[in-house]
């Protein structure tokens, strides 16, 4: 039916729940920075984090005015939290903070049932499999490694690398151009009716929508060609894998 299968990650392959605004997270992060002589109270580091995120977004918008949906490299924010206090961090220190932040903010993370069987089936049938994710590389690489998922993908596109995100057509075009994909032979699989499904439609792709507990509420037309409304990943094979 299709030669190329493009997957969203969170809410499609990986079930995850995070809380980036819990007081406990910022208490731990302030201690971590104080270890390195960057002295913040939990309230201060949370406020500066938000400030620096907004500054990075403004820089991206200035560099790429044609992008409708942008993303940033979160490591720049964590670096600035050091330099704001006169500390020059190493790359390893920044990477460690990124990892710790993600760990501290993650409530749970797991694969949906049926994901490995689906990916194994696609590989066995000689299909090409790609990841198109609105995500931070510094977070996502660890989580792909955790579940040994990288081996399944013929190509991975992450929004923080491109500073552009779904549903922006520019982000979809990055995937098509980089891997020379024929849109007529490609299907998008995702759990977000706007980013994954409307974005795919506008990019000229057919799509499969899978509804999960973390999916945004559908408020408008669902433009998917195929739907799985009960979150059962095992149903995807029979629908779009031949």
NUDREN-715901 format. One record per atom (N, C-alpha, C): residue number from 1; residue in one letter; atom name; x, y, z. Coordinates in steps of 0.05 Angstrom, whole numbers, plus 5000, padded with zeros to 4 digits. Layout:
REM residues N
 num residu atome east north   up
 NUM      A    CA    X     Y    Z
...
***
This chain:
REM residues 242
 num residu atome east north   up
   1      X     N 5017  4976 5000
   1      X    CA 5000  5000 5000
   1      X     C 5017  5025 5000
   2      X     N 5037  5026 5018
   2      X    CA 5056  5048 5020
   2      X     C 5084  5037 5021
   3      X     N 5103  5053 5011
   3      X    CA 5132  5046 5014
   3      X     C 5145  5059 5037
   4      X     N 5135  5083 5045
   4      X    CA 5147  5099 5066
   4      X     C 5128  5105 5088
   5      X     N 5136  5100 5113
   5      X    CA 5119  5104 5136
   5      X     C 5133  5124 5154
   6      X     N 5119  5147 5159
   6      X    CA 5130  5168 5175
   6      X     C 5115  5169 5202
   7      X     N 5130  5166 5223
   7      X    CA 5117  5165 5250
   7      X     C 5123  5190 5266
   8      X     N 5103  5200 5280
   8      X    CA 5107  5217 5303
   8      X     C 5118  5200 5325
   9      X     N 5129  5212 5346
   9      X    CA 5141  5195 5368
   9      X     C 5124  5195 5393
  10      X     N 5121  5218 5406
  10      X    CA 5107  5219 5432
  10      X     C 5077  5220 5428
  11      X     N 5064  5200 5440
  11      X    CA 5035  5197 5437
  11      X     C 5028  5178 5414
  12      X     N 5049  5170 5399
  12      X    CA 5044  5151 5377
  12      X     C 5060  5125 5381
  13      X     N 5085  5127 5386
  13      X    CA 5102  5104 5392
  13      X     C 5108  5102 5422
  14      X     N 5114  5125 5434
  14      X    CA 5121  5127 5462
  14      X     C 5099  5141 5478
  15      X     N 5091  5128 5499
  15      X    CA 5071  5140 5518
  15      X     C 5087  5154 5540
  16      X     N 5084  5180 5543
  16      X    CA 5100  5195 5562
  16      X     C 5083  5215 5576
  17      X     N 5089  5220 5602
  17      X    CA 5076  5241 5617
  17      X     C 5098  5257 5631
  18      X     N 5100  5283 5626
  18      X    CA 5120  5300 5639
  18      X     C 5107  5323 5652
  19      X     N 5120  5334 5672
  19      X    CA 5111  5358 5686
  19      X     C 5135  5376 5690
  20      X     N 5137  5397 5672
  20      X    CA 5160  5415 5673
  20      X     C 5156  5439 5692
  21      X     N 5134  5439 5705
  21      X    CA 5128  5462 5723
  21      X     C 5124  5454 5752
  22      X     N 5131  5430 5759
  22      X    CA 5128  5422 5787
  22      X     C 5149  5436 5804
  23      X     N 5142  5444 5828
  23      X    CA 5162  5457 5846
  23      X     C 5186  5440 5851
  24      X     N 5182  5413 5853
  24      X    CA 5204  5395 5858
  24      X     C 5225  5396 5836
  25      X     N 5216  5398 5811
  25      X    CA 5235  5399 5789
  25      X     C 5254  5423 5792
  26      X     N 5242  5446 5797
  26      X    CA 5259  5470 5799
  26      X     C 5276  5471 5824
  27      X     N 5267  5458 5845
  27      X    CA 5284  5456 5869
  27      X     C 5309  5439 5862
  28      X     N 5305  5417 5848
  28      X    CA 5328  5400 5841
  28      X     C 5346  5413 5821
  29      X     N 5334  5428 5802
  29      X    CA 5351  5441 5782
  29      X     C 5367  5464 5794
  30      X     N 5356  5478 5813
  30      X    CA 5371  5499 5827
  30      X     C 5395  5488 5842
  31      X     N 5391  5465 5855
  31      X    CA 5413  5451 5869
  31      X     C 5435  5443 5849
  32      X     N 5426  5432 5826
  32      X    CA 5445  5423 5806
  32      X     C 5462  5447 5796
  33      X     N 5450  5469 5791
  33      X    CA 5465  5493 5782
  33      X     C 5483  5504 5804
  34      X     N 5473  5503 5828
  34      X    CA 5490  5512 5851
  34      X     C 5515  5495 5855
  35      X     N 5513  5469 5848
  35      X    CA 5536  5452 5848
  35      X     C 5559  5464 5831
  36      X     N 5550  5477 5809
  36      X    CA 5570  5488 5790
  36      X     C 5574  5518 5794
  37      X     N 5567  5528 5817
  37      X    CA 5572  5557 5824
  37      X     C 5553  5576 5810
  38      X     N 5531  5566 5798
  38      X    CA 5511  5583 5787
  38      X     C 5488  5584 5806
  39      X     N 5488  5605 5822
  39      X    CA 5470  5606 5846
  39      X     C 5442  5617 5839
  40      X     N 5422  5599 5839
  40      X    CA 5394  5607 5835
  40      X     C 5377  5595 5857
  41      X     N 5356  5610 5864
  41      X    CA 5335  5598 5880
  41      X     C 5317  5583 5860
  42      X     N 5300  5565 5869
  42      X    CA 5282  5551 5851
  42      X     C 5264  5570 5836
  43      X     N 5255  5591 5849
  43      X    CA 5238  5611 5836
  43      X     C 5253  5627 5815
  44      X     N 5278  5633 5820
  44      X    CA 5294  5648 5801
  44      X     C 5300  5632 5777
  45      X     N 5308  5607 5780
  45      X    CA 5316  5591 5757
  45      X     C 5292  5585 5739
  46      X     N 5269  5582 5751
  46      X    CA 5245  5578 5735
  46      X     C 5239  5603 5719
  47      X     N 5241  5626 5731
  47      X    CA 5235  5651 5717
  47      X     C 5255  5656 5695
  48      X     N 5281  5652 5700
  48      X    CA 5301  5657 5680
  48      X     C 5298  5636 5657
  49      X     N 5291  5612 5664
  49      X    CA 5286  5592 5643
  49      X     C 5265  5601 5624
  50      X     N 5243  5610 5634
  50      X    CA 5222  5621 5617
  50      X     C 5231  5645 5600
  51      X     N 5246  5662 5613
  51      X    CA 5256  5686 5599
  51      X     C 5274  5678 5576
  52      X     N 5292  5660 5581
  52      X    CA 5312  5652 5560
  52      X     C 5299  5636 5538
  53      X     N 5278  5620 5545
  53      X    CA 5263  5606 5524
  53      X     C 5251  5626 5505
  54      X     N 5238  5646 5516
  54      X    CA 5225  5667 5499
  54      X     C 5246  5682 5482
  55      X     N 5269  5687 5493
  55      X    CA 5290  5701 5478
  55      X     C 5300  5684 5455
  56      X     N 5303  5658 5459
  56      X    CA 5311  5640 5438
  56      X     C 5290  5638 5416
  57      X     N 5265  5637 5424
  57      X    CA 5243  5637 5404
  57      X     C 5244  5662 5387
  58      X     N 5249  5685 5399
  58      X    CA 5250  5710 5384
  58      X     C 5273  5709 5364
  59      X     N 5295  5698 5372
  59      X    CA 5318  5696 5353
  59      X     C 5312  5679 5329
  60      X     N 5298  5656 5335
  60      X    CA 5291  5638 5313
  60      X     C 5272  5651 5294
  61      X     N 5252  5665 5305
  61      X    CA 5232  5679 5288
  61      X     C 5245  5700 5271
  62      X     N 5266  5713 5281
  62      X    CA 5280  5734 5266
  62      X     C 5296  5721 5244
  63      X     N 5309  5698 5249
  63      X    CA 5325  5685 5229
  63      X     C 5308  5672 5207
  64      X     N 5284  5662 5215
  64      X    CA 5267  5647 5196
  64      X     C 5239  5658 5196
  65      X     N 5235  5682 5186
  65      X    CA 5208  5694 5186
  65      X     C 5188  5678 5170
  66      X     N 5197  5661 5152
  66      X    CA 5179  5645 5136
  66      X     C 5167  5621 5151
  67      X     N 5178  5614 5175
  67      X    CA 5168  5592 5190
  67      X     C 5143  5600 5205
  68      X     N 5122  5584 5203
  68      X    CA 5098  5589 5219
  68      X     C 5100  5576 5246
  69      X     N 5114  5554 5248
  69      X    CA 5117  5539 5273
  69      X     C 5146  5534 5278
  70      X     N 5156  5546 5300
  70      X    CA 5185  5545 5305
  70      X     C 5191  5526 5329
  71      X     N 5217  5520 5332
  71      X    CA 5226  5506 5355
  71      X     C 5254  5518 5362
  72      X     N 5264  5512 5385
  72      X    CA 5290  5521 5393
  72      X     C 5307  5498 5402
  73      X     N 5333  5503 5405
  73      X    CA 5351  5483 5416
  73      X     C 5352  5489 5446
  74      X     N 5341  5471 5462
  74      X    CA 5338  5476 5491
  74      X     C 5365  5478 5505
  75      X     N 5386  5466 5493
  75      X    CA 5412  5467 5506
  75      X     C 5423  5495 5507
  76      X     N 5414  5513 5489
  76      X    CA 5422  5541 5490
  76      X     C 5411  5554 5515
  77      X     N 5387  5546 5523
  77      X    CA 5375  5558 5547
  77      X     C 5390  5549 5572
  78      X     N 5397  5523 5573
  78      X    CA 5411  5513 5596
  78      X     C 5439  5525 5598
  79      X     N 5451  5529 5575
  79      X    CA 5478  5542 5574
  79      X     C 5476  5571 5585
  80      X     N 5455  5585 5576
  80      X    CA 5452  5613 5584
  80      X     C 5446  5615 5614
  81      X     N 5434  5595 5625
  81      X    CA 5430  5595 5654
  81      X     C 5456  5594 5669
  82      X     N 5476  5582 5657
  82      X    CA 5503  5583 5669
  82      X     C 5516  5610 5664
  83      X     N 5518  5618 5639
  83      X    CA 5532  5643 5633
  83      X     C 5520  5667 5646
  84      X     N 5494  5666 5651
  84      X    CA 5480  5688 5665
  84      X     C 5492  5693 5693
  85      X     N 5503  5672 5704
  85      X    CA 5516  5674 5730
  85      X     C 5546  5674 5729
  86      X     N 5557  5679 5705
  86      X    CA 5586  5682 5702
  86      X     C 5601  5655 5701
  87      X     N 5587  5634 5696
  87      X    CA 5599  5607 5694
  87      X     C 5600  5598 5665
  88      X     N 5623  5587 5657
  88      X    CA 5626  5577 5630
  88      X     C 5625  5546 5631
  89      X     N 5604  5534 5622
  89      X    CA 5600  5505 5624
  89      X     C 5614  5491 5601
  90      X     N 5621  5466 5605
  90      X    CA 5630  5449 5584
  90      X     C 5606  5437 5569
  91      X     N 5611  5426 5546
  91      X    CA 5589  5413 5531
  91      X     C 5578  5389 5547
  92      X     N 5596  5375 5561
  92      X    CA 5587  5352 5577
  92      X     C 5569  5361 5600
  93      X     N 5575  5384 5612
  93      X    CA 5559  5394 5633
  93      X     C 5531  5402 5623
  94      X     N 5530  5415 5600
  94      X    CA 5504  5422 5589
  94      X     C 5488  5398 5582
  95      X     N 5501  5378 5570
  95      X    CA 5487  5353 5563
  95      X     C 5476  5340 5588
  96      X     N 5492  5340 5610
  96      X    CA 5483  5328 5635
  96      X     C 5458  5342 5646
  97      X     N 5458  5368 5645
  97      X    CA 5436  5384 5655
  97      X     C 5411  5377 5638
  98      X     N 5414  5376 5612
  98      X    CA 5391  5369 5595
  98      X     C 5380  5342 5603
  99      X     N 5397  5322 5607
  99      X    CA 5389  5295 5615
  99      X     C 5375  5296 5642
 100      X     N 5387  5310 5661
 100      X    CA 5375  5311 5688
 100      X     C 5348  5325 5688
 101      X     N 5346  5346 5673
 101      X    CA 5320  5361 5671
 101      X     C 5298  5342 5660
 102      X     N 5305  5328 5639
 102      X    CA 5285  5309 5628
 102      X     C 5278  5287 5648
 103      X     N 5298  5277 5661
 103      X    CA 5293  5256 5681
 103      X     C 5276  5266 5704
 104      X     N 5283  5289 5715
 104      X    CA 5268  5301 5737
 104      X     C 5239  5307 5730
 105      X     N 5234  5314 5704
 105      X    CA 5207  5322 5696
 105      X     C 5190  5300 5686
 106      X     N 5201  5276 5682
 106      X    CA 5186  5253 5671
 106      X     C 5172  5238 5693
 107      X     N 5145  5237 5691
 107      X    CA 5129  5222 5710
 107      X     C 5129  5192 5702
 108      X     N 5125  5186 5677
 108      X    CA 5128  5159 5667
 108      X     C 5134  5159 5637
 109      X     N 5146  5138 5628
 109      X    CA 5151  5135 5599
 109      X     C 5152  5105 5593
 110      X     N 5139  5098 5571
 110      X    CA 5137  5070 5562
 110      X     C 5129  5069 5533
 111      X     N 5134  5046 5520
 111      X    CA 5124  5041 5493
 111      X     C 5095  5033 5494
 112      X     N 5080  5041 5474
 112      X    CA 5053  5030 5472
 112      X     C 5054  5001 5464
 113      X     N 5035  4985 5473
 113      X    CA 5034  4957 5465
 113      X     C 5031  4955 5434
 114      X     N 5047  4937 5422
 114      X    CA 5045  4933 5394
 114      X     C 5065  4948 5377
 115      X     N 5079  4967 5389
 115      X    CA 5098  4984 5373
 115      X     C 5120  4967 5361
 116      X     N 5133  4950 5377
 116      X    CA 5156  4935 5366
 116      X     C 5147  4916 5345
 117      X     N 5124  4903 5349
 117      X    CA 5114  4885 5328
 117      X     C 5108  4900 5302
 118      X     N 5097  4924 5304
 118      X    CA 5091  4940 5281
 118      X     C 5117  4947 5266
 119      X     N 5136  4957 5280
 119      X    CA 5161  4965 5268
 119      X     C 5176  4941 5256
 120      X     N 5176  4919 5271
 120      X    CA 5189  4895 5260
 120      X     C 5175  4886 5234
 121      X     N 5149  4887 5233
 121      X    CA 5134  4879 5209
 121      X     C 5141  4897 5185
 122      X     N 5143  4923 5190
 122      X    CA 5150  4942 5169
 122      X     C 5178  4936 5158
 123      X     N 5197  4930 5176
 123      X    CA 5224  4924 5167
 123      X     C 5225  4897 5151
 124      X     N 5210  4878 5161
 124      X    CA 5209  4852 5148
 124      X     C 5198  4854 5120
 125      X     N 5179  4872 5116
 125      X    CA 5167  4876 5089
 125      X     C 5183  4894 5071
 126      X     N 5206  4903 5081
 126      X    CA 5223  4921 5065
 126      X     C 5213  4949 5062
 127      X     N 5196  4958 5081
 127      X    CA 5187  4986 5080
 127      X     C 5208  5005 5092
 128      X     N 5206  5030 5084
 128      X    CA 5223  5050 5095
 128      X     C 5208  5064 5118
 129      X     N 5222  5069 5140
 129      X    CA 5209  5079 5164
 129      X     C 5224  5105 5172
 130      X     N 5209  5126 5178
 130      X    CA 5221  5151 5185
 130      X     C 5208  5163 5210
 131      X     N 5223  5179 5224
 131      X    CA 5212  5193 5248
 131      X     C 5211  5223 5242
 132      X     N 5188  5235 5247
 132      X    CA 5185  5264 5244
 132      X     C 5173  5274 5270
 133      X     N 5189  5285 5287
 133      X    CA 5180  5290 5315
 133      X     C 5185  5319 5323
 134      X     N 5164  5330 5336
 134      X    CA 5168  5356 5350
 134      X     C 5180  5349 5377
 135      X     N 5206  5353 5378
 135      X    CA 5221  5343 5402
 135      X     C 5248  5357 5405
 136      X     N 5260  5354 5428
 136      X    CA 5287  5363 5433
 136      X     C 5306  5340 5430
 137      X     N 5326  5343 5412
 137      X    CA 5345  5321 5408
 137      X     C 5358  5313 5434
 138      X     N 5365  5332 5451
 138      X    CA 5379  5325 5476
 138      X     C 5362  5307 5494
 139      X     N 5336  5309 5491
 139      X    CA 5318  5291 5506
 139      X     C 5313  5265 5490
 140      X     N 5307  5268 5465
 140      X    CA 5297  5246 5449
 140      X     C 5317  5224 5444
 141      X     N 5342  5232 5440
 141      X    CA 5363  5211 5435
 141      X     C 5364  5191 5458
 142      X     N 5363  5201 5482
 142      X    CA 5363  5183 5505
 142      X     C 5339  5164 5505
 143      X     N 5316  5174 5498
 143      X    CA 5292  5158 5499
 143      X     C 5290  5138 5476
 144      X     N 5301  5146 5453
 144      X    CA 5304  5126 5431
 144      X     C 5323  5104 5439
 145      X     N 5345  5111 5452
 145      X    CA 5364  5091 5461
 145      X     C 5352  5073 5482
 146      X     N 5336  5085 5500
 146      X    CA 5323  5070 5522
 146      X     C 5307  5046 5511
 147      X     N 5293  5051 5489
 147      X    CA 5275  5031 5477
 147      X     C 5287  5017 5452
 148      X     N 5313  5024 5446
 148      X    CA 5327  5012 5424
 148      X     C 5311  5016 5398
 149      X     N 5301  5041 5394
 149      X    CA 5284  5046 5371
 149      X     C 5300  5057 5346
 150      X     N 5324  5067 5351
 150      X    CA 5338  5080 5329
 150      X     C 5343  5061 5305
 151      X     N 5347  5036 5311
 151      X    CA 5353  5017 5290
 151      X     C 5330  5013 5270
 152      X     N 5306  5021 5277
 152      X    CA 5283  5018 5260
 152      X     C 5280  5039 5238
 153      X     N 5294  5062 5242
 153      X    CA 5289  5085 5225
 153      X     C 5310  5088 5203
 154      X     N 5300  5093 5180
 154      X    CA 5317  5100 5157
 154      X     C 5325  5129 5157
 155      X     N 5310  5145 5172
 155      X    CA 5316  5173 5175
 155      X     C 5301  5185 5199
 156      X     N 5314  5204 5212
 156      X    CA 5303  5216 5236
 156      X     C 5305  5246 5232
 157      X     N 5282  5260 5235
 157      X    CA 5282  5289 5234
 157      X     C 5269  5300 5260
 158      X     N 5284  5316 5274
 158      X    CA 5276  5326 5300
 158      X     C 5274  5357 5299
 159      X     N 5252  5367 5309
 159      X    CA 5246  5396 5305
 159      X     C 5267  5414 5317
 160      X     N 5279  5407 5340
 160      X    CA 5298  5425 5351
 160      X     C 5323  5429 5333
 161      X     N 5330  5408 5318
 161      X    CA 5352  5410 5299
 161      X     C 5346  5430 5277
 162      X     N 5321  5430 5268
 162      X    CA 5313  5446 5245
 162      X     C 5302  5474 5253
 163      X     N 5296  5477 5279
 163      X    CA 5284  5501 5289
 163      X     C 5257  5507 5276
 164      X     N 5244  5486 5268
 164      X    CA 5218  5487 5255
 164      X     C 5203  5462 5263
 165      X     N 5177  5464 5265
 165      X    CA 5162  5441 5276
 165      X     C 5135  5437 5261
 166      X     N 5124  5413 5264
 166      X    CA 5097  5408 5253
 166      X     C 5077  5426 5266
 167      X     N 5057  5435 5251
 167      X    CA 5049  5427 5224
 167      X     C 5061  5444 5202
 168      X     N 5082  5459 5207
 168      X    CA 5093  5476 5187
 168      X     C 5101  5461 5162
 169      X     N 5092  5469 5138
 169      X    CA 5099  5455 5113
 169      X     C 5129  5454 5108
 170      X     N 5144  5474 5118
 170      X    CA 5173  5474 5114
 170      X     C 5186  5451 5128
 171      X     N 5174  5443 5151
 171      X    CA 5186  5421 5166
 171      X     C 5181  5394 5152
 172      X     N 5157  5391 5141
 172      X    CA 5151  5367 5125
 172      X     C 5169  5366 5100
 173      X     N 5173  5389 5088
 173      X    CA 5190  5389 5064
 173      X     C 5219  5382 5070
 174      X     N 5228  5388 5094
 174      X    CA 5255  5379 5102
 174      X     C 5257  5349 5100
 175      X     N 5237  5335 5110
 175      X    CA 5237  5305 5109
 175      X     C 5237  5296 5080
 176      X     N 5219  5307 5063
 176      X    CA 5217  5298 5035
 176      X     C 5243  5302 5020
 177      X     N 5254  5326 5023
 177      X    CA 5278  5333 5008
 177      X     C 5303  5317 5017
 178      X     N 5305  5314 5044
 178      X    CA 5329  5300 5054
 178      X     C 5330  5271 5047
 179      X     N 5306  5258 5046
 179      X    CA 5306  5229 5041
 179      X     C 5293  5222 5014
 180      X     N 5288  5243 4997
 180      X    CA 5279  5238 4970
 180      X     C 5253  5221 4969
 181      X     N 5234  5229 4985
 181      X    CA 5209  5213 4987
 181      X     C 5189  5221 4967
 182      X     N 5175  5202 4956
 182      X    CA 5152  5207 4938
 182      X     C 5127  5209 4956
 183      X     N 5114  5232 4956
 183      X    CA 5091  5236 4973
 183      X     C 5069  5216 4968
 184      X     N 5066  5207 4944
 184      X    CA 5045  5188 4937
 184      X     C 5050  5161 4949
 185      X     N 5074  5155 4957
 185      X    CA 5082  5129 4968
 185      X     C 5086  5130 4998
 186      X     N 5078  5153 5010
 186      X    CA 5084  5158 5038
 186      X     C 5059  5163 5055
 187      X     N 5059  5153 5080
 187      X    CA 5037  5157 5098
 187      X     C 5048  5168 5125
 188      X     N 5034  5186 5137
 188      X    CA 5041  5197 5163
 188      X     C 5024  5184 5184
 189      X     N 5036  5176 5206
 189      X    CA 5022  5164 5229
 189      X     C 5026  5181 5254
 190      X     N 5004  5191 5265
 190      X    CA 5008  5208 5289
 190      X     C 4983  5210 5305
 191      X     N 4986  5222 5329
 191      X    CA 4964  5224 5348
 191      X     C 4953  5252 5352
 192      X     N 4964  5271 5337
 192      X    CA 4956  5299 5339
 192      X     C 4941  5307 5314
 193      X     N 4915  5315 5316
 193      X    CA 4899  5319 5293
 193      X     C 4907  5344 5277
 194      X     N 4922  5362 5290
 194      X    CA 4932  5386 5276
 194      X     C 4961  5381 5266
 195      X     N 4980  5377 5285
 195      X    CA 5008  5375 5277
 195      X     C 5013  5352 5258
 196      X     N 5002  5329 5264
 196      X    CA 5007  5305 5248
 196      X     C 4988  5302 5224
 197      X     N 4963  5306 5229
 197      X    CA 4943  5300 5208
 197      X     C 4937  5324 5190
 198      X     N 4931  5347 5201
 198      X    CA 4927  5370 5184
 198      X     C 4953  5377 5170
 199      X     N 4975  5375 5185
 199      X    CA 5001  5381 5173
 199      X     C 5007  5363 5150
 200      X     N 5001  5337 5153
 200      X    CA 5005  5318 5131
 200      X     C 4988  5324 5107
 201      X     N 4963  5331 5112
 201      X    CA 4944  5338 5091
 201      X     C 4955  5362 5075
 202      X     N 4964  5382 5089
 202      X    CA 4974  5406 5075
 202      X     C 5000  5401 5061
 203      X     N 5014  5380 5070
 203      X    CA 5040  5373 5056
 203      X     C 5035  5354 5033
 204      X     N 5011  5345 5029
 204      X    CA 5005  5327 5007
 204      X     C 5007  5297 5014
 205      X     N 5005  5290 5039
 205      X    CA 5007  5262 5048
 205      X     C 4981  5251 5057
 206      X     N 4978  5225 5054
 206      X    CA 4956  5211 5068
 206      X     C 4965  5206 5096
 207      X     N 4946  5201 5114
 207      X    CA 4953  5198 5142
 207      X     C 4935  5179 5157
 208      X     N 4946  5169 5179
 208      X    CA 4931  5153 5198
 208      X     C 4932  5167 5225
 209      X     N 4908  5171 5236
 209      X    CA 4906  5184 5263
 209      X     C 4901  5162 5283
 210      X     N 4917  5162 5305
 210      X    CA 4912  5144 5327
 210      X     C 4907  5161 5352
 211      X     N 4884  5157 5365
 211      X    CA 4877  5173 5388
 211      X     C 4887  5160 5413
 212      X     N 4903  5175 5428
 212      X    CA 4913  5166 5454
 212      X     C 4904  5185 5476
 213      X     N 4909  5177 5501
 213      X    CA 4900  5193 5523
 213      X     C 4914  5220 5524
 214      X     N 4938  5223 5512
 214      X    CA 4952  5248 5512
 214      X     C 4947  5264 5487
 215      X     N 4930  5254 5469
 215      X    CA 4924  5268 5444
 215      X     C 4908  5294 5451
 216      X     N 4914  5316 5436
 216      X    CA 4897  5340 5440
 216      X     C 4868  5334 5433
 217      X     N 4850  5348 5447
 217      X    CA 4822  5345 5441
 217      X     C 4817  5355 5412
 218      X     N 4801  5339 5397
 218      X    CA 4795  5346 5370
 218      X     C 4773  5367 5370
 219      X     N 4780  5390 5358
 219      X    CA 4762  5412 5357
 219      X     C 4762  5422 5328
 220      X     N 4749  5408 5311
 220      X    CA 4749  5414 5283
 220      X     C 4749  5388 5267
 221      X     N 4753  5391 5241
 221      X    CA 4751  5367 5223
 221      X     C 4776  5350 5226
 222      X     N 4772  5324 5228
 222      X    CA 4794  5305 5229
 222      X     C 4800  5296 5200
 223      X     N 4822  5304 5189
 223      X    CA 4828  5300 5161
 223      X     C 4843  5274 5154
 224      X     N 4844  5256 5172
 224      X    CA 4858  5231 5168
 224      X     C 4844  5213 5148
 225      X     N 4860  5198 5133
 225      X    CA 4849  5177 5114
 225      X     C 4842  5152 5129
 226      X     N 4856  5147 5151
 226      X    CA 4851  5123 5168
 226      X     C 4850  5132 5197
 227      X     N 4834  5119 5213
 227      X    CA 4833  5126 5242
 227      X     C 4832  5102 5260
 228      X     N 4846  5104 5282
 228      X    CA 4845  5085 5304
 228      X     C 4837  5101 5329
 229      X     N 4812  5100 5337
 229      X    CA 4803  5118 5358
 229      X     C 4805  5107 5386
 230      X     N 4813  5082 5389
 230      X    CA 4816  5070 5415
 230      X     C 4845  5066 5424
 231      X     N 4864  5077 5409
 231      X    CA 4892  5076 5417
 231      X     C 4905  5049 5413
 232      X     N 4893  5031 5399
 232      X    CA 4904  5004 5395
 232      X     C 4923  5004 5372
 233      X     N 4949  5004 5378
 233      X    CA 4970  5005 5358
 233      X     C 4969  4980 5340
 234      X     N 4960  4958 5351
 234      X    CA 4960  4933 5336
 234      X     C 4941  4934 5311
 235      X     N 4923  4953 5311
 235      X    CA 4904  4956 5288
 235      X     C 4917  4969 5264
 236      X     N 4940  4982 5268
 236      X    CA 4952  4997 5247
 236      X     C 4961  4979 5224
 237      X     N 4971  4955 5232
 237      X    CA 4982  4936 5211
 237      X     C 4960  4929 5191
 238      X     N 4937  4922 5200
 238      X    CA 4916  4913 5182
 238      X     C 4905  4936 5165
 239      X     N 4908  4960 5174
 239      X    CA 4897  4983 5159
 239      X     C 4916  4993 5137
 240      X     N 4942  4995 5143
 240      X    CA 4959  5008 5123
 240      X     C 4985  4993 5116
 241      X     N 4988  4968 5126
 241      X    CA 5012  4953 5119
 241      X     C 5004  4929 5102
 242      X     N 5014  4929 5078
 242      X    CA 5009  4907 5059
 242      X     C 5035  4895 5049
***
